[in-house]
């Protein structure tokens, strides 16, 4: 009787009080039990496939909004929620975490780790966070300032915190941790700012560091941490450690329960220009590699390097999916990955053997892979050595962090494909200057007429495009493609209902038939969606939930304003027969621009160049913002009055706006300010026009701004 009364009391207290621990057994059962979303990719296999089929291709048109939750911020939302025992857990800007009732969207708790706003300078692409890990009755969260925090799942109370990075170095954490075997695995970002990559394992119970594996070697004079680093050092030249070298593990980490191996995806080299970081060549291990480690000790097991001597900001940090597929008449345990370099890699996960590498988007840097050696065959001239080169994919990649999905039912991989290139123009090693706290790519974008002509010609030949792509890894070919109007679109989810869900940058959330790509249902979300959806079941009813909101590298750099404003980022949940509605879009009052400043054409051009060099990664190419942070063309007078103090004195540093007195002087700031005001007047003139002419001119302006973004040094950590 006492037990029954206790259960009744717990039920009355709400779903969080009924939480059961996340255990190895529960993780394995989740492969066939779709009630929960227990890990970043739902299960250890990271397939983002759910066996739930209550919502299916035959009734998807009956979906409606069940509930939504406002985050009270417009900053980037890239999270994949966890859903455990009827509670939805997600993260947002400044590494904040929330817990919601998964059935109603009611707030249960919120945890703010109080990240110092000055840490924003360490984040390449917004103060975003892609999610948490769960183990036992704890959640684990990485923060922008490099901490790993354990939270009580029921209350959100902090249980322990560990600084995983040197706070004096420009490291950051935006990726979701992973958990297995009582350990929490976490990487970091910051390669362009001058860091050396590594991944760490912490005890889930105590927070103590168990092991650390560096992904590239350090200064040989200091000795090597292990034999793997000594081996890797043989593939480097020069004094790479002075630049950091790169190789950060900023996203994908996967535990293989069948083989008891941990796979990490290693990032790009830094600087990107390989002739600066490693003069004389070399493969530069373990850049752009899948590396297998012993999960208990961090000991190196094997690796497969996708892009030896990487020179284009290509990474292997994109999602890795564990699957078993038929291969040459036999079942084969494989890793499926479609990273930045533009190839779908099928790798034997027992030993790292390359089984297939075929391009899924436009690729010009390599013609194919030599299957005997597993190495790419590079195209001459594409490494911009001595001559500029237009290269596909761009540094944004053919596919970036936006999650893909695998359906064992259809045998297809669903990829948010990006088809775009960029002009690479080398900074010669003798002219290279390493800038701490800022991007260090090793290539530049010339503003001369010849460069502009090359850019225009390349754009006319191949405009950027985007698709939801279904890829057959066995046939090594696309099954179908769904085109999207804009290039920056969200992650995907596949279900046993023969459905694929995806959010788009033009303000839609769609359900697509998984076997043929037909769009079956569309919901207007009022703003862009970048993150990957999840699905779960509460009280016998299936829900699909997704984080909706702009921000992040591509959106911020490209700029995409919605005509009537930008709502706060939200979590939206859908179910069959849902009848909730979103509030009206906010109406934005645009202040008039201030008077033009006296400036020569040369000063305005210099202002534009400096803006695109230092400001555009957050405020948008040519000052066309995406709305997640202030649009520089539409600032209130107070910002213009304090413009110099903000950039040179750090007036807004405590609010997350970095200072730039280490790279800009007063004349630089004046040139930038004069050019921004000029852009504000151009923007006002466009808005004051009416009818079809204004529409055409606005589209042309947006196109030019987006095109300029291809020419900006951006990464997507």
N, C-alpha and C positions, 0 to 999 in steps of 0.2 A: 504494500500500500504506500509506504514512504517513497519508494522508487517511482510509482505512478504520479504521486503528488509533485515530486521533483521535476519529472518530465513535463508535467502540465505547467509548472512555474517557468521552466526554461522556454517552453513554447510561447508563453505569454510575453516573455521579455523580448522576443523578436528573433529573426533568423540568425543573427551573428552569434547569439548565445548557444545555438545548436551546432556550431562549427565542429567538424571532425578533423583531426590532423591530416595533413598531406603526407602520405607514406609511400614507400616504393610500391607496395601492393596497389595502393589507390591509383598511382600514376600509370601502372600497367593496365589496370582495369579500365582506365579512361579511354583506351583505344577503342573499346566497344560501348562504353557508357558515355553518352553525349550530354548528360545533365549539367556537367560542369565544364569550365575552361580553366585548367589547372596550371598551365605554363604558357610562356609567351606564344608558342605555336600550337597551343591547346594541350599537346602531350609531348613527351620527350622526342618523338619523331619529327615534330615541328611541321607537320603536313598542312595544318590549318584546314583540315577536313573534318566535318562532323557527321556522325552516323544518324543524326536526327533527320527525320523525313516528314514530320507533320506539316511543315511548310514545304511545298513541292511545286514542280513546274505546272501542275494542274490547277493549283489554287493561289499561286503567287500574286495574282491580280487582286486578291482580297486582303492583302497586307495593308495595315494602317499604323499610324503612330500610337504606341501604347503610352509612352511617357517621355519626357526630356528633362535634363538637369543642366542648369546654367553654371558655368565655372566662374563667372564674373571677371573674365579676362579675355582679351583678343589675341594674346600671345599664342604662339604655335601649339597645336594639340596633335601629337603623334602617337599617343598611347594605344597599346593593345590591352584592354581590360582583362583581369582575371575574374572568373565567376565561380564561387565556391559556396556550396550549401545555401544558395539563395541570396548571396551578397555579391555585389559587383564592386571590384576594387580597381581604381585607375589613377593615373598620374597626369600632371599637367605642367604648366610653366613654373620655373623656379623649383622644380623637383617636388612640388606639393602632391600629396596623396589624399584620396577621398575613398570612402566606403558608402555604398548606396544599397538600399533594398532593391534587389534585382527585379522584383515584380512591380514596384510602384515608383522607383526612382527617388524615394525619400532618403535624405541625408542621414547617415548613421554616425559617422565621424569624419574629421578632417585632420591631417597632420601637415604642418608647415615646418620643414627643416631649417627655415630661416637662413637661406643661402645669402651670403653678403652680395649685394647688388653689383659691387665692383668686379665680381667674378664673371660678369657678362662678356668681358673682353676675351676670356678664354674659350668662349663658345663660338665656333665658326659660323653657326647657322641658326642662331636663336637659342633661347634658354629653354629648350624643349626636353622632353623625357619620354622614352618609348615604353615604359612599363615596369612592373615588379615581378619578383619570383616568390614562390610560396614553398615552405617546408615546415612540417609539424604544424604548430599553431602560430607560425610567424610569417610575416611578409618582409621582403628585402628590397631596398630602394637605393639606387645610386644617385648622387647629387652632382650638380654642375661644378661645385667646388671640390669634387673628388672623394667625397665620403661614401661609405657603404653603411646603411642604417638598417637595423632590425626593428620591426614594429610588432606589437601584439595585434593579432588579427582581429580580436574582438573589440578592442578599444582604440587602436591607433597609437597607443603609448609607445614611446621609444624604449627599447630594451638594451641596445648597445649601438655604438657608432665607432667606425674605424676610418681614419684618414688613409685612403689607399694610394694617394699620390703625394708628391712633394708639393706643398702649397705654394712654394716659391717658383715653381715651374708652371708653364701654361697648359697643364692637363685639365681635362674636363670629363664628365661622364654624362652621356645622354642615353646610352643603350640600357636595355633591361638586363638585370642579372639572370643567371640560371642556377638551379639548385638540383643536387642529386647526391646520394650517399652521405647525407649529413653535411655537405659542403655547399658553399655559395661561391659561384664563379663570376668574376667581374673584370672587364677590360676598361679602356679609357680612350679618349680622343685627344687631338692637339698636335698632330704631326707637322702641319704647316707652320705652326708657331715655334717648332724646334724641340720636339720631344722624341724619346725612344720608347717604342711600344712594348707592352707586356700584358700578361693576364695573371690574375691572382686568385687563389682559393682560400676562403675563410671558413672556420668552423661555425656552423649555423647556430650552435648553442652558445658558444662563448665569444665569438667574434675574433678569435685569435687567428693570425695568419698561419696557414698550413704550408703553402708553397707558392712560388712565383716563377713564371717562365717568361723570359725576355724573347722577343720575336726577332730581333736583330742584334748583332754583337756591339759591344761598347768599345771603348778605347783599349786596344790590346795591351797597353802598358799597365793597365789595372788588373790584368788577368781575366779569364773567362769563367762565367758561372758554372758551365758544364761543357761536356764534349760537343753538344749540339751547337753551342755558340762558337767554339773553336772551329768546327766544321764550316759554319756559316761565314766566319771571318775570312776564309780562303776565297770567298766570292765577292769581296769588297776591295776597293782600292782608295788611295788617298787618305784623307782625314775626315771621314764621314761623321764621326761622333761629334765633331764641332758644330754640325748642323742639326743634331738630333738623329736624323736618319729616317724617322717615320716608323711605319709598320705597326700602327696602333690597332688594337682589337676593339673597335668602337661599336660593333653590333653583334654579329652572329657568333654564338657559342652553343654547341649542341652536345648532349650526352647520349651515347648509344648504349642502351641497356642490354641489347643482345650481345654485343662484343665487348662491353665494359671499356669503351674508349671515349675520350672527350675530343671533339673537333673544334678548332678555333679558326676563324677567318681573319687573315692578316691584311692590313691596309696598305696604302700606297707609300712610295718613297718620298722623302723630303730632304731637300727640295725635289720637285717633280723632275726637273732637268737632271738626268742621270750623269751628264758630263761634269756637273758641279759637285754632286755629292759623292760620286765614285769615278773620278777621272781614270781613264784606262779601261773602263768596262767592268764586266762581272755580272753575274746573275743577281747579286744582292739578296741572298736568302735572309729571312723568309718572307720578303715582301710578296704581296699578292699570292699568298699560298694558303692552302688548307693544310693545317698541321694537326696531327693526331697525337694526343698526350695520354699518359696514364692518369686517370682522374684522381687517384689517391695520392700520387707523389709529384705529378707534373712532369714526369720523365718523358722525354721525346720518344715517339714511336716511329712515325713516318711523316712525309709531307708530299704534297704535289703543288708545284709552282705553276701558276697559270700564265704569268707574264714576266719572264726573266728580265731583269734590268729595267723594270717599269719606268716609263717616262711621261705618262699622260694622266696621272692621278687615278689610275685604275686600281681597284681593290678587290679582295676576296671576302670582304666583310658582309656582303649581302647574304640573305637567308640561305641556309643549307637545309635541305629536306632529306630525311632518311626514308628510304623506300626499298621494296623488293620488286624487281621487274623481270620479265622474261628477257634473257639475253643469249642469243645464239643457241636457243633451244633449252636453256637451263635457267632456273631462278637465280638472280644475282642480287646481293645486298649492295645498294649503291647510295652515294650522295648525289643529289640533284642540285645544281646551282646555276643561276643565270645572273652573274655579277656585271659590274660596270663594263667590262671589256667587250661585251656584246655576243659572247658565245654561251650556249648551254653546255655545261660540263657534266658528264656522267662519269663518276669516279667510283671504283671499287672501294668500299669503305673498310675492307679488311686490310688492304695493303697500299692504297693510294694509286693503283693503276688507272690510267686514263683509258676509258672505254669509248668515249665519244666527245667531240668538241665541234659543234656546228653553229654558225651565226644565226641569231634569232632577230637581228636588226641590221641596219646598214653598218658594215665594218670595213674600214680601209687600212687600219694599221697592220693587219696581218691577212694574208691570202687564205691560209688554212693551217691546220695542225698536222705535223708529221707524227703519225700514230706509232711509228717504231720508237721514236725518242720521246714522244709526249710534248714536244716543244712547238711553239708557234713559228710560222715562217713569216717574218716581218717583211713588209713592203718597203722597198728602198725609198728614202726621202721622207717617210712619215714620222721620223724621229726629230724633225725640224733642225737637223744638224747643218748649220750654215745657210739654209734657206727656209723661209716660213712654210708651213704645211697646214692644209685644211684636213683635219682628222676626224673620223667617225669611229666610235662614239666620242662625244665631248667628255670633259671631266665629270659632268653630271652622270654620265654612263648610259648604257642601253637599258639598264634597270638599276634602281638604287635601293634605298632601305625599305621602300613601300612593299609590304609583304606580298609574296606570291603564295599560291596554294597548289596542292596536288590532290587529285581525286583517284583513289584506287578503283572506283567504279567505272570511270571513263578512260583511265590510263593517261590522262592529260595533265600537263602542268599549265597553270594559269598565271601569266606574267603581265604586270603593268609595264608595257614596253614604251621606251622613249627612243625616238629616231631623230637624232640631231648631232651636229658636229660643231667643231670650234677651230678657229685659226690659232695655231701655235707659232710664236715668233720668239726665238731664243734670246735670252740675256747671256752674253758671252761670260764665261767664268771670270775673266779679268775685270768685268764691269759689275759683277754681282755683289750686292750688299745685303748681308743678313740682318733682318729687322726683328728684334725680339718683340713679342706681343702682337706681331702682325703676320699676314700671309707671306710665305717665302716659297714661290713656285719655281723660279729660275727661268720663266719666260715672260714676255711682255707683249703688250698690244700697242703697236705703233699707230699714231693718229695721222700719219701722212697720207697723201692722196693715193699712193700706190697700194697701201694696206687697205684703205677704204674700197678701192676698186676690186681688189681680190675678194674682200668680204662680200660685196654686192654680187659679184659674179657667182660665188659659191652659193649664196642664198637663193639666187634665181634658179640654180640647177637643182637644189634639194632643200625645200622648205622643211622646217621641223614638223614632225608628226608624232602622234601617240596612239596606241591601241591597247585594248585588252586582248592579249594574244594567248591562244590555246596551242600548246606545243606537245607533240607526241615524241617522247624521248626514245622510244623503241624504233619508230620510223625515222627519227631524227629530222623531223619536218613539222611545219605548222599545220594544225588541223583547221583552225579558223581564226579570223581577226575581226575585232569590232573597233572601228575608228572612233576617236574622241575629238571634239572640236579644239580643245586646249591640250597642252603637253604635260601639265603636272597633275596627275590623277592618283587616286588612293590605292591602298592595298586591297587584297581580295580574300574571300572566304568561299570554300566549296563545301557542299553538303550532299548527303545521300538523297535529298529530294531532287536531284538532277539540276541543281541551281549553283550559280556563282554570283556573289554579291560584291559590288564595288561602288565606292563614292567617286565623284568626279570634281574637277576644279571649276566647272561651270555651274555648280550648285545642284547636283542630282545625286540620289542614291538609287542604284538600279539592281534588279534581279535579272539574271541572264540564264537562259537554258544552257546547261553545261555541255551538252553534246554537240550543239550546233551554233551557239552564240546569239540566238534570237533574244532581244530584250522583251521581257514579259511584264515588267512593272517598273515604274519610276516615281520617286518621291522628291519634291522640291525642298532642298535643305536650307535655302537662303544664303549659303556660303559654301566655300570649297571643303572638300574632305581629302585628307592625306592618309589617315591611319587605316589599319586593317580591321574589318568587322569581326565580331564574334557571335556565336549562337549558343544557347543554353536552354534548359527547361526548368520551370518552376510550377509546382502543383499541376503537373501534367500538360502544361502549355509551353510551346516553343516560342522563344524570343530571338530576335536578331538585334544586336546593339552595335553602335559605331560611334567613335569620337569624330565630331564635326567641327572644323575650323581651319583657318589658314595659318600661315607661318612656315618656318623651315626654309632651307637653303633655296630651293628652286622658286617657290612662291615669292619669297621676299626679294630675291634678285630680279625676278621677271616682272613682278608687279601685276596685279589683277584687281582692280577696284570694281565692286558691284555698284550699280547706279544710285541706289538709295541708302547706302550705308553698309556697315559691317557689324552684324550681331556678335554678341559674346560667343565664345566657343562652348559647345555643348556635348553631352552624351545623349544620343537618341536611341530609343528602343522601340522595336516594331513587333507586332503580332498579327495574326489573322483577326480581322474585325476590329482592330484598334481604331479609335475615333478621337484621339487627342489632337489638338491643333497647336501650331507654333504662334507666338505673338507676332504682331505686325513688325515689319522691318523698321529699324530706327531711321528717322529723318536727320540727315546731317546738314548743318549749316556751315557753309564754306566761307571763311572770312576773306575779305578783299585783300589782294596782295599789297605789300608796302610799296612805296615809290622805288623806282629803279635806282640802283647805285651807279655812280660814274665809274665806268670800266671800259677798257679797250677790248676789241675783239680777241686779242691775244690773251688778255687776262681772263676773259670769259671762257675761252677754250681751255686755259690752264685750270680754271675752277672745275670745269667738267671732267677733265682728266683726273684731278685729285679726288673728286667726289666718287667717280667710278672705281678708283683705286682703293679708297679707304672706307667709303660710306655705303656703296651700292649693295654690299652683301646683306645689309639689313634694310636699307631704305629704298632699294630698287634701282635697276639700271636707268640712268638718265632721270632719276628722282621720281619714277613712277612706282609708288608704293602699293603694297597688297592690302593695306588696312590693318595688319596685325600690330604695327607700330605706326607712329605718326607719318603721314604723307608730307614730305618736305615742301611740296608745292602749296600746301593748304594749312600752314602753320598760323596759330594765333599770334598777335603782335608781341606778346611777352617773350616768345622764343626768338624772334628777330632782335628784340632789344638786348637779349643776353647771349647772342650767338657766339661771340668770341669767348665769353666766360665759360660757356658749356664745353667748347672744344679744347680750350687751352688751360682752363683752370679747374675743370672737373666739377662744375656747378651741379650737374645732374648725375654724377657718378654714383651717388647713394640710391638713385632710382634706376640704375642699370644702363645709363648712357656713358660709354667710356670717354676718357680724355685722350687727346691726340697730340699733346705738346712734345712728344718725343719724335714726331715725324713732320709736324706742321709748324710754321711760324705765322706771325700776324698777317703777313701779306698773303700767304696761302689761304688762311681762313677767310680773308676778305674776298679773294677770288672765288672761293667756293660759295660764299654767301651771295655775292653779286650774281653768280650763275643761277643759284636756286631761285632768287627773286625773278630773274628773267624767265625761268621755267614756270613760275607761279603766274606771271602775266600771260604766257602762252596758254596755260591751262584755263585761265579765266576767259580768254578770248574764245577758246573752243566751247566752253560751257554756255557762253552767251549767244552763240550761233544757234539757229533753229533748223529743224527739218532734216532732210536727207543729206545736205552738205555737211552739217555738224557730225552726223553719224559716220559719213565717209572719212572725214578728217580725223575723228577720234579713233576709228579703226586703224587708219594709217599711222597715227601717232603711237598707238599701242604696239603695232607691229614693229615699228622702228625701235621702240624701247625694248621690246622682247628680243629683237635681233641683237641689239647691243649687249644684252645679257650673255650671249654666247661668248662674248669677247672679254668677260670679266673673270679674273682668277677666283673661282669658287670651288670649294669642296663640299661634301655633304656629310661631314661627321656630325 
